Amino acid sequence: MDYRQFLKKIPKIELHIHLIGCVRVETLIEIAAKNDHVLPEYKQPEDLYWKQWFFDVYPMVCHALRDADDFYRIAYESQQDGAAVGTRYRELFWSPSIHMGDGIDYKTALEGVLQGLADGEKDFGIRTNLIADIPRFTEVDAGIELLEIMISNPHEKVIGLGMDFEYSGSPEKHREAYRMGEAAG
């Protein structure tokens, strides 16, 4: 076995990986077409990811997702891709408030993600927990709304609250949401 094969086979954990960052470009194209979501022009599918900056790619992928089936698919495929490189456990970050801003119900998105992760765990042996994050660029009300919904819809697989987009604003404005999360455990 060569070194690359060895590295793929050894068991791994991922403690900070983004669900949206796991979406295959082919999946994005198919989901966008299904949902009549217009993508930027591209010559090769890979151009959608590799010729753009992360902060342009992330919302492009988020806004293409519309229903529980979309969330199921990306979660399941993330498990499949993780298994291919030896992942056994992961903590997957996701940004429900971005999807809620697009009119997607938290429970709808969560249901799709959780079912995709559960089927992926059964099929590929990867145990995964979720960390919902508050993007720094969102308004204060969006963070508080997310926490209120999470508190009223607890799930054992949602193990924490994170923050993302470090270059997009001060974390201080979301202080109250984190206090709410801490109080709720």
Salt bridges, closest charged atoms under 4 A:
GLU14 OE1 - ARG90 NH2 2.77
GLU30 OE1 - ARG73 NH2 2.68
ASP47 OD1 - LYS51 NZ 3.90
ASP67 OD2 - LYS34 NZ 2.97
ASP70 OD1 - LYS34 NZ 2.59
GLU77 OE2 - ARG24 NH1 3.64
GLU77 OE2 - ARG73 NE 2.88
ASP81 OD1 - ARG24 NH2 2.64
ASP102 OD2 - HIS63 ND1 2.58
ASP102 OD2 - ARG66 NH1 3.86
GLU121 OE1 - LYS157 NZ 3.53
ASP164 OD1 - HIS16 NE2 3.85
ASP164 OD2 - HIS18 ND1 3.55
GLU172 OE1 - ARG175 NH2 2.29
